[in-house]
Amino acid sequence: MEEKTARELAEIVAGRLNISDTLISVHPSEVLGWTATVVARPLVIILAQSIVDEIVIELRGKYSLKRD
């Protein structure tokens, strides 16, 4: 599995999400390895977070979070 930094993973997720005015925050998860959170306006978060969750599930199979 290829290691990526949090910034690299956030860029991949944001590119796949393709919704403007959003910020993706990637952080470690003891249970899942890593996860991502959407930072945006409230209505955008509701839509975008569920999409991001699906993207992250797929990407976890390809990438692990490089620890600092």
C-alpha positions in Angstrom: 0.0 0.0 0.0 1.4 3.4 -1.0 1.9 6.0 1.8 0.6 9.5 1.3 0.8 12.6 3.5 -2.4 14.1 4.9 -2.1 17.0 2.4 -1.7 14.6 -0.5 -4.7 12.6 0.5 -6.8 15.8 1.1 -5.9 16.9 -2.5 -6.9 13.5 -3.9 -10.2 13.6 -2.0 -10.9 17.2 -3.0 -10.2 16.5 -6.6 -12.6 13.6 -6.6 -15.3 15.5 -4.7 -15.1 18.4 -7.1 -17.4 20.8 -5.1 -16.1 24.4 -4.8 -15.7 26.2 -1.5 -14.9 23.1 0.5 -11.8 22.2 2.5 -10.9 18.6 3.2 -9.1 17.8 6.4 -7.4 14.4 6.6 -6.5 13.0 10.0 -5.4 9.7 11.5 -8.0 7.2 12.9 -6.9 4.5 15.2 -9.7 2.2 14.0 -9.7 3.1 10.3 -6.1 4.2 9.6 -7.2 7.6 8.4 -10.4 9.6 7.7 -11.4 12.9 6.1 -13.7 15.7 7.2 -15.4 18.4 5.1 -15.2 22.0 6.2 -17.7 24.1 4.3 -21.1 25.9 4.6 -23.7 23.8 6.5 -25.7 22.8 3.5 -22.6 21.8 1.5 -21.3 19.7 4.4 -24.4 17.6 4.5 -24.0 16.6 0.8 -20.3 16.6 0.6 -19.4 14.6 3.8 -21.4 11.5 2.6 -19.6 11.7 -0.8 -16.3 12.1 0.9 -17.0 9.1 3.2 -17.5 6.9 0.1 -14.3 8.3 -1.6 -12.3 7.6 1.6 -13.5 4.0 1.8 -12.2 3.4 -1.7 -8.9 5.2 -1.2 -8.1 3.4 2.1 -7.6 0.3 0.0 -4.9 2.1 -2.1 -3.3 4.5 0.4 -2.2 4.6 4.0 -1.5 7.8 5.9 2.1 8.6 6.2 2.8 9.4 9.8 4.9 12.5 10.6 
